[in-house]
Amino acid sequence: MSGAVDIVTFGCRLNAYESEVMRARAAEAGLSDAVIFNTCAVTGEAVRQARQAIRKMRRARPDARIIVTGCAAQIDAHQFNAMPEVDRVLGNQEKLNARGFDFGLDQAERVQVNDIMSLRETASHLIAGFDGRARAFVQVQNGCDHRCTFCIIPFGRGNSRSVPAGAVVDQIRTLVENGYAEIVLTGVDITSYGHDLPGAPGLGDLMRRIFKLVPDLARLRLSSIDSVEADPVLFDLIAQEPRLMPHFHLSLQSGDDMILKRMKRRHAMADAAAFVDRVRSSRPDAVFGADIIAGFPTETDGMFENSLAMVGDLDLTYLHVFPYSKRPGTPAARMPQVDGAIIRARAERLRQAGADALARYLKSQIGIAQKALIEDPHLGRTEGFAPIRFKDAQPVGQIISAMPTQTNDTSLIAA
């Protein structure tokens, strides 16, 4: 739409949070008639989709300014600068500053991407709400100190940096006061939270402070976590704090110990199983999701079968399946690669296993009273993150009681 500033967000919840920061910074800069692409670099496919979307947008809005930022722009600014459709390329730090969106500065450079590894702090950016969303995301951490052999993201996000607890609490209090009933803590590696702060508080310490200082917060949810980094206070909160939602998405990546070693992951399958068992013993209603990569280099049929078996062994419900994507500059790119057709077939088998697992879980919830956060008038999410549909319109952003009476295998259906 002419005159409007639209933001197209790819990838993770942290990007969703940063898109809201950019919305405010672009307004401060007086930007108009523009489209901002907040890109993802987790897979080559994500980068391809971003480039395709940019070309399509230029055809639809020939006079709009197109700004490209996010991890793909941070890692490879040149490829976007070379696109004739693009007016400016911003790095992941520059996108959070109003100056990057100011086209009134004659001296402003077309490419503004600095060394992300030089950053030592992550600033808090106070935002009042999220456009079109019923839940709010709050950044508690950015970057990653680990170097998994398949992952390019540390080069887009830098090393791990934590947001001070006071700033996180202030942000959550503001969002709750503005009517948000559910907050999702997000970052690149949130279970590494606090190692760089005075006293080295853990993620559990931060959450305990949030629950104490924001008593009106109804629901707190965690984004993807690394199970081997879970601290004792986090386990206590899982067992004792009903406002912590019983849905935990785990960064597992594989169900085979040899592949995990070649990925340079820090856990073995026994560690993942121990975490799931410990959580379920104290929180029987816990529901688990996982990231799984299909076709990592050197993965044999037997190794893949271990990943497939993991879905049932750990009783996983929500799967994010990634066909392995070769990322230049990563150690995995130099390993013996699996044939692309085999990768696609394995990914499809994992997705089917995930669909079957979700269908089983949804069936198990029929007839059990639920508390649902309404995301749009006819759709909500239960505490276990199950989608639940309503025939009659419901109040968006509110938590309501609901009784599912049936399922269509992808969502619950309320009476």
C-alpha positions as CSV (number, residue, x, y, z in Angstrom):
1,M,0.0,0.0,0.0
2,S,1.5,3.4,-1.1
3,G,2.8,5.4,1.9
4,A,2.8,2.5,4.3
5,V,5.8,0.9,6.0
6,D,5.4,-2.9,5.9
7,I,7.7,-5.4,7.6
8,V,8.1,-8.9,6.2
9,T,9.5,-11.2,8.9
10,F,11.2,-14.5,8.2
11,G,12.4,-17.1,10.8
12,C,12.4,-17.0,14.5
13,R,10.5,-15.4,17.3
14,L,13.5,-13.1,18.0
15,N,13.1,-11.7,14.5
16,A,9.4,-11.1,15.3
17,Y,10.4,-9.1,18.4
18,E,13.0,-7.1,16.5
19,S,10.5,-6.4,13.7
20,E,8.4,-4.5,16.3
21,V,11.5,-2.6,17.4
22,M,12.1,-1.7,13.7
23,R,8.5,-0.6,13.3
24,A,9.1,2.0,16.0
25,R,12.6,3.0,14.7
26,A,11.3,3.5,11.2
27,A,8.5,5.7,12.5
28,E,11.1,7.8,14.4
29,A,13.1,8.2,11.2
30,G,10.0,9.4,9.3
31,L,10.2,6.5,6.9
32,S,7.2,6.1,4.5
33,D,6.3,4.0,1.5
34,A,8.8,1.2,2.3
35,V,9.0,-2.5,2.8
36,I,11.5,-3.9,5.3
37,F,12.6,-7.5,4.9
38,N,13.8,-9.1,8.2
39,T,15.5,-12.2,6.8
40,C,16.6,-15.6,8.2
41,A,19.7,-17.5,7.4
42,V,19.1,-20.8,9.2
43,T,18.8,-22.6,5.8
44,G,19.7,-21.9,2.2
45,E,16.0,-22.3,1.4
46,A,15.2,-19.4,3.9
47,V,17.6,-17.1,2.0
48,R,16.2,-18.2,-1.4
49,Q,12.6,-17.4,-0.2
50,A,13.7,-14.0,1.0
51,R,15.3,-13.1,-2.3
52,Q,12.2,-14.4,-4.2
53,A,9.9,-12.3,-1.9
54,I,12.0,-9.2,-2.5
55,R,11.7,-9.5,-6.3
56,K,8.0,-10.1,-6.1
57,M,7.5,-7.1,-3.8
58,R,9.4,-4.8,-6.2
59,R,7.0,-5.8,-9.0
60,A,4.0,-5.1,-6.7
61,R,5.4,-1.8,-5.3
62,P,7.8,-0.3,-7.9
63,D,8.1,3.0,-6.1
64,A,8.6,1.8,-2.5
65,R,12.0,1.7,-0.8
66,I,13.1,-1.8,-0.1
67,I,15.3,-2.4,3.0
68,V,16.8,-5.8,3.7
69,T,18.1,-6.7,7.1
70,G,18.3,-9.7,9.5
71,C,20.7,-12.7,9.7
72,A,21.0,-13.3,5.9
73,A,21.8,-9.7,5.3
74,Q,24.3,-9.7,8.2
75,I,26.1,-12.8,7.0
76,D,26.1,-11.9,3.2
77,A,25.3,-8.3,2.7
78,H,26.9,-8.4,-0.8
79,Q,24.2,-10.7,-2.3
80,F,21.4,-8.3,-1.3
81,N,23.4,-5.2,-2.2
82,A,23.8,-6.8,-5.7
83,M,20.0,-7.0,-6.2
84,P,18.7,-4.1,-8.2
85,E,15.4,-4.3,-6.2
86,V,17.1,-3.4,-2.9
87,D,17.7,0.2,-1.7
88,R,19.5,-0.4,1.5
89,V,21.0,-3.3,3.5
90,L,21.2,-3.1,7.3
91,G,23.0,-5.4,9.7
92,N,21.4,-6.9,12.8
93,Q,22.7,-4.2,15.0
94,E,22.0,-1.3,12.6
95,K,18.3,-2.4,12.1
96,L,17.6,-1.4,15.7
97,N,18.7,2.2,15.2
98,A,16.5,4.9,13.6
99,R,19.5,6.2,11.6
100,G,19.4,3.1,9.4
101,F,15.9,4.0,8.2
102,D,16.7,7.7,7.6
103,F,16.8,8.3,3.8
104,G,17.1,12.1,4.4
105,L,20.8,11.7,5.2
106,D,22.8,12.3,2.0
107,Q,25.8,10.6,3.5
108,A,23.9,7.5,4.5
109,E,25.5,4.4,3.0
110,R,23.6,1.9,1.0
111,V,25.1,-1.0,3.0
112,Q,25.3,-0.5,6.8
113,V,26.6,-3.8,8.3
114,N,29.2,-3.8,11.0
115,D,31.2,-6.6,12.7
116,I,28.6,-8.5,14.8
117,M,31.3,-10.3,16.8
118,S,32.5,-7.0,18.2
119,L,29.3,-6.6,20.2
120,R,29.5,-7.3,24.0
121,E,26.0,-6.1,25.1
122,T,22.4,-6.4,24.0
123,A,20.4,-3.4,24.7
124,S,16.8,-3.4,25.8
125,H,14.3,-1.9,23.4
126,L,11.0,-1.1,25.1
127,I,8.0,-1.8,22.9
128,A,4.4,-1.3,23.8
129,G,2.8,-4.2,21.8
130,F,2.9,-6.4,18.7
131,D,1.1,-5.7,15.5
132,G,-1.6,-8.3,15.0
133,R,-0.5,-10.7,17.7
134,A,-2.2,-11.9,20.8
135,R,1.0,-12.9,22.6
136,A,4.1,-10.8,23.0
137,F,7.7,-11.8,22.6
138,V,10.4,-10.5,24.9
139,Q,14.1,-10.7,24.1
140,V,16.2,-11.9,27.0
141,Q,19.4,-12.8,25.1
142,N,21.0,-12.6,21.7
143,G,23.9,-14.5,20.0
144,C,25.5,-17.9,20.7
145,D,28.8,-19.0,22.0
146,H,28.5,-22.5,20.6
147,R,29.7,-23.5,17.2
148,C,27.6,-26.4,16.0
149,T,29.1,-27.6,12.7
150,F,25.9,-27.0,10.7
151,C,25.0,-23.6,12.0
152,I,25.8,-20.2,10.4
153,I,23.7,-18.2,12.9
154,P,26.5,-17.1,15.3
155,F,27.9,-15.2,12.4
156,G,24.6,-13.4,12.0
157,R,24.0,-12.8,15.7
158,G,27.4,-12.7,17.3
159,N,28.4,-14.1,20.7
160,S,26.0,-14.6,23.5
161,R,24.8,-11.5,25.3
162,S,22.1,-11.2,28.0
163,V,19.6,-8.4,28.6
164,P,19.8,-7.3,32.2
165,A,16.9,-8.7,34.3
166,G,15.6,-5.2,35.3
167,A,15.1,-4.3,31.7
168,V,13.3,-7.6,30.9
169,V,11.0,-7.1,33.9
170,D,10.2,-3.5,32.8
171,Q,9.4,-4.7,29.3
172,I,7.1,-7.5,30.5
173,R,5.4,-5.2,33.0
174,T,4.6,-2.7,30.2
175,L,3.2,-5.4,27.9
176,V,1.1,-6.9,30.7
177,E,-0.3,-3.4,31.5
178,N,-1.1,-3.1,27.9
179,G,-3.3,-6.2,28.0
180,Y,-1.0,-9.0,26.9
181,A,-1.9,-12.2,28.9
182,E,1.0,-14.3,27.5
183,I,4.7,-13.5,27.2
184,V,7.2,-15.6,25.3
185,L,10.9,-15.3,26.4
186,T,13.0,-15.4,23.3
187,G,16.6,-15.3,22.1
188,V,19.1,-17.4,20.2
189,D,20.2,-19.5,23.1
190,I,18.0,-18.5,26.1
191,T,19.2,-21.2,28.4
192,S,22.7,-19.6,28.3
193,Y,21.1,-16.5,29.8
194,G,23.1,-14.6,32.4
195,H,26.7,-15.9,32.1
196,D,27.9,-12.4,31.1
197,L,26.0,-10.5,33.8
198,P,27.1,-9.7,37.3
199,G,26.6,-12.7,39.6
200,A,25.9,-14.9,36.5
201,P,22.2,-15.4,37.2
202,G,20.6,-18.3,35.2
203,L,17.4,-18.4,33.2
204,G,15.6,-19.8,36.2
205,D,16.7,-16.8,38.3
206,L,15.4,-14.4,35.7
207,M,12.1,-16.2,35.5
208,R,11.6,-16.3,39.2
209,R,12.2,-12.6,39.3
210,I,9.6,-12.0,36.5
211,F,7.0,-14.1,38.4
212,K,7.6,-12.2,41.6
213,L,7.8,-8.7,40.2
214,V,5.0,-9.0,37.6
215,P,2.2,-10.7,39.6
216,D,-0.4,-9.9,37.0
217,L,1.3,-11.9,34.3
218,A,-1.0,-14.8,33.4
219,R,1.2,-17.0,31.2
220,L,4.9,-17.2,30.6
221,R,6.2,-19.4,27.8
222,L,9.7,-20.3,26.7
223,S,10.9,-20.5,23.1
224,S,13.4,-23.1,22.1
225,I,15.7,-24.3,24.9
226,D,18.9,-26.4,25.2
227,S,18.1,-29.1,27.7
228,V,21.7,-29.6,29.0
229,E,21.8,-25.9,30.0
230,A,18.7,-26.1,32.2
231,D,19.5,-24.9,35.8
232,P,18.1,-26.1,39.1
233,V,15.8,-23.0,39.6
234,L,14.3,-23.6,36.2
235,F,13.4,-27.2,37.2
236,D,11.9,-25.9,40.4
237,L,9.7,-23.4,38.5
238,I,8.6,-26.2,36.1
239,A,7.4,-28.1,39.1
240,Q,5.9,-25.3,41.1
241,E,4.8,-22.4,38.9
242,P,1.5,-22.8,37.2
243,R,2.0,-19.6,35.2
244,L,4.9,-21.3,33.4
245,M,3.3,-23.0,30.4
246,P,4.0,-26.8,30.1
247,H,5.2,-26.6,26.5
248,F,8.9,-27.0,26.0
249,H,10.5,-26.9,22.6
250,L,13.9,-28.6,22.6
251,S,16.9,-28.0,20.3
252,L,17.7,-31.7,19.7
253,Q,18.6,-31.8,16.0
254,S,19.2,-35.6,15.9
255,G,18.4,-38.8,17.7
256,D,21.7,-40.5,16.9
257,D,24.7,-40.0,19.2
258,M,27.3,-40.2,16.4
259,I,25.5,-37.5,14.4
260,L,25.2,-35.4,17.5
261,K,29.0,-35.6,18.0
262,R,29.6,-34.7,14.4
263,M,27.2,-31.8,14.8
264,K,29.2,-30.7,17.8
265,R,26.1,-30.8,20.0
266,R,26.7,-30.9,23.8
267,H,24.2,-33.5,24.6
268,A,23.7,-37.2,23.9
269,M,20.3,-38.9,23.5
270,A,20.5,-40.1,27.2
271,D,20.7,-36.4,28.3
272,A,17.6,-35.5,26.3
273,A,15.7,-38.5,27.6
274,A,16.7,-37.6,31.2
275,F,15.5,-34.0,30.8
276,V,12.1,-35.1,29.4
277,D,11.7,-37.7,32.1
278,R,12.6,-35.2,34.9
279,V,10.2,-32.6,33.6
280,R,7.3,-35.1,33.1
281,S,7.8,-36.5,36.6
282,S,7.1,-33.1,38.1
283,R,4.8,-31.8,35.4
284,P,2.7,-34.7,34.0
285,D,0.9,-32.3,31.6
286,A,4.2,-31.3,29.9
287,V,4.2,-31.4,26.1
288,F,7.5,-31.4,24.1
289,G,8.5,-30.2,20.6
290,A,11.9,-30.5,18.9
291,D,14.0,-29.2,16.1
292,I,15.3,-32.1,14.0
293,I,17.6,-32.0,11.0
294,A,17.1,-34.7,8.3
295,G,20.0,-35.8,6.2
296,F,23.0,-34.3,8.1
297,P,26.2,-35.2,6.3
298,T,27.3,-38.8,6.9
299,E,23.8,-39.8,8.2
300,T,23.1,-43.4,7.3
301,D,19.7,-45.1,7.1
302,G,20.3,-46.5,10.6
303,M,21.2,-43.1,12.0
304,F,18.1,-41.6,10.5
305,E,16.0,-44.4,12.0
306,N,17.3,-43.4,15.4
307,S,16.0,-39.9,14.9
308,L,12.7,-41.3,13.7
309,A,12.5,-43.5,16.8
310,M,13.2,-40.6,19.0
311,V,9.9,-39.0,18.2
312,G,8.1,-42.0,19.8
313,D,10.7,-42.7,22.5
314,L,10.4,-39.1,23.9
315,D,6.8,-38.8,23.0
316,L,7.4,-35.6,21.0
317,T,4.4,-33.7,19.8
318,Y,5.5,-30.7,17.8
319,L,8.3,-31.2,15.3
320,H,10.2,-28.5,13.4
321,V,11.8,-30.6,10.6
322,F,14.7,-29.1,8.6
323,P,16.1,-30.8,5.6
324,Y,19.8,-30.4,5.9
325,S,21.0,-27.3,4.0
326,K,24.6,-26.9,3.2
327,R,25.9,-23.5,4.5
328,P,29.2,-22.4,3.0
329,G,31.7,-21.5,5.8
330,T,30.5,-24.2,8.2
331,P,32.4,-27.4,9.0
332,A,29.5,-29.6,8.0
333,A,29.7,-28.2,4.5
334,R,33.1,-30.0,4.1
335,M,31.7,-33.3,5.3
336,P,30.5,-36.1,2.9
337,Q,27.0,-35.0,1.9
338,V,23.8,-37.0,1.7
339,D,22.0,-37.1,-1.6
340,G,19.3,-34.5,-1.9
341,A,16.5,-36.9,-2.8
342,I,17.3,-39.0,0.3
343,I,17.3,-35.8,2.5
344,R,13.8,-34.8,1.2
345,A,12.5,-38.3,1.7
346,R,13.8,-38.5,5.3
347,A,12.3,-35.0,6.0
348,E,8.9,-36.1,4.7
349,R,9.0,-39.2,6.9
350,L,9.8,-37.1,10.0
351,R,7.1,-34.6,9.1
352,Q,4.6,-37.5,8.8
353,A,5.7,-38.8,12.2
354,G,5.2,-35.3,13.6
355,A,1.7,-35.1,12.1
356,D,0.8,-38.5,13.5
357,A,2.2,-37.5,17.0
358,L,0.2,-34.3,17.0
359,A,-3.0,-36.1,16.0
360,R,-2.5,-38.6,18.8
361,Y,-2.0,-35.8,21.3
362,L,-5.0,-33.8,20.2
363,K,-7.2,-36.9,20.5
364,S,-5.9,-37.4,24.1
365,Q,-7.2,-33.8,24.9
366,I,-10.8,-34.4,23.9
367,G,-13.1,-34.0,26.9
368,I,-10.4,-32.3,29.0
369,A,-11.1,-28.7,30.1
370,Q,-8.7,-26.2,28.5
371,K,-7.6,-22.6,29.1
372,A,-7.1,-21.1,25.7
373,L,-5.5,-17.8,24.7
374,I,-7.5,-16.5,21.7
375,E,-5.3,-15.5,18.8
376,D,-8.0,-14.6,16.3
377,P,-11.8,-14.8,16.8
378,H,-12.0,-18.5,15.9
379,L,-8.6,-19.8,17.0
380,G,-6.8,-20.1,20.3
381,R,-3.9,-22.0,21.9
382,T,-4.1,-24.1,25.0
383,E,-1.5,-24.2,27.7
384,G,0.1,-27.1,25.9
385,F,0.1,-25.0,22.7
386,A,-2.5,-27.1,21.0
387,P,-4.5,-25.1,18.4
388,I,-8.2,-25.0,19.3
389,R,-10.9,-23.8,17.0
390,F,-14.3,-22.2,17.9
391,K,-17.5,-21.9,15.8
392,D,-18.5,-18.7,17.5
393,A,-16.2,-15.6,17.7
394,Q,-14.2,-15.2,20.9
395,P,-12.4,-12.2,22.4
396,V,-8.9,-11.9,20.9
397,G,-6.1,-11.7,23.5
398,Q,-8.2,-13.1,26.3
399,I,-7.8,-16.4,28.1
400,I,-11.0,-18.4,28.1
401,S,-12.2,-21.8,29.3
402,A,-13.0,-24.2,26.6
403,M,-14.0,-27.8,26.2
404,P,-12.8,-29.7,23.1
405,T,-15.2,-32.2,21.8
406,Q,-13.5,-33.4,18.7
407,T,-10.4,-32.9,16.5
408,N,-9.6,-32.7,12.8
409,D,-6.0,-34.0,13.5
410,T,-4.4,-30.6,13.2
411,S,-6.4,-28.7,15.9
412,L,-8.9,-29.3,18.7
413,I,-12.5,-28.2,18.1
414,A,-14.4,-26.7,21.0
415,A,-18.1,-27.2,21.7
